[in-house]
Amino acid sequence: MKYINKCLLFLPVILISFSVAGQQGQRRMHDERMRAIESRRIAYFTEKMSLTPSEATVFWPIYNEYLREMEELNLRQRQWSRELDASSGMSEAEAAAFAEREVQRFEQTARLKRTYHEKLKAVLPAKKIVQLYEAEKSFNRLLFRESQHRMRDRRGQ
């Protein structure tokens, strides 16, 4: 009986340990996927933009800063949207606030893009900036298509 009581006491600890280990494993896999995507992005953009080593040296720090700021902006928006989704039904005032917030997000995104466009103009020729914008679009389409293929493959199994 004492043995069973001890097992019952340690069972939650063991289950929590497995849960935490599983979450850490998922986090590690996510981080590895993100590093792989980032490596592909660097290679893809460098090729599409025909960046020289000296151009790459000045381009990547600026572009990485831009990506960090965009991610922060998007994270704030997702958090706000989740809070709004948590409440069932939207009042007219909440809908108005949500719509206004969306317009503000578009404006913030445009200001951020303008800021980094100006920074890039100072270090790259205009043709390479246009190539950057095209590379961003085509790389995102590539990732999207790959994601769709993975989802189809999972459903087909």
ABEGO torsion letter per residue (X at the ends): XAAAAAAAAAAAAAAAAAAAAAAAAAAAAAAAAAAAAAAAAAAAAAAAAGBBAAAAAAAAAAAAAAAAAAAAAAAAAAAAAAAAAABBEBBAAAAAAAAAAAAAAAAAAAAAAAAAAAAAAAABBAAAAAAAAAAAAAAAAAAAAAAAAAAAAAAAX
